[in-house]
Amino acid sequence: MGFSERLKLLRRNADVTQDQLAQYLQVSRSTIAGYETKNRQPDYDKLYMIAQFSCHTDYLISGKVVA
């Protein structure tokens, strides 16, 4: 499972829409859709914000859970 699939899974498990995540990250909904379809990667600041929202950055990047 890659970044795009992990992001989508985390977002759905948190019951958050693409619009809601986009507002939190201060980006457009289409940017979130791009993250989730493997077309785009967030910059480090956005990656950190996503991790603060749902998990650790290591999980987002590599899929490894940090204890």
N, C-alpha and C positions, 0 to 999 in steps of 0.2 A: 504494500500500500504506500503510495507516494504522498507528498505534501497536500496535493489537491484533495485526495480522498480523505485524509485525516482531518483537514479543515472542515470539509463538508460534514463528516461524521460528528465532529465536536460541536459544530454549529447546530445541527439537527438535534443532537442529544440534549443540548441546552435549550431547545425549543426557541431558537432565535432565527429570524428571517434574514435573508441577504440584506434587505433594507435596514434592519436594525443593526446588523454588524457594520454595514457601511456608515451609518450615522455615528456609531461608536468610534470607528477608525477615521472618520472625516474624509471618506472617499465616496465615489459613486457606487451604486449597486452593480453596475456593469464591471467595475474593478473587482468586486467580490466574485462575481460570476467568472471572471477571467482567472482568478486564483483557483477556483474550483474546477476549472476545465483544462488545467495544465498549460494554459496559454501565458500566464503571468505569474510572477513571483513578487511577494511584498519586499519592500526595503527593510533594513534592520529595525528601524523605528516601528514600522507597522507590525513586523513579526513579534517584536517585544510586546506591543499592545495586545495582539491576539493572544499571546501566551498569558498575559495578565488576566485576560478575560476568561481563559478556559484551561490552560495547562502549562507545562514547562516548554521552553523553546526547543530543548533536545528532542522532545516527542514530536513536535511539529516538523523538525528538520529530518530526523532520522527514524522516528517511530519507536525509539527506545525510551522506556519509562525510567525516570530518575527517582530513586528512593529518598 
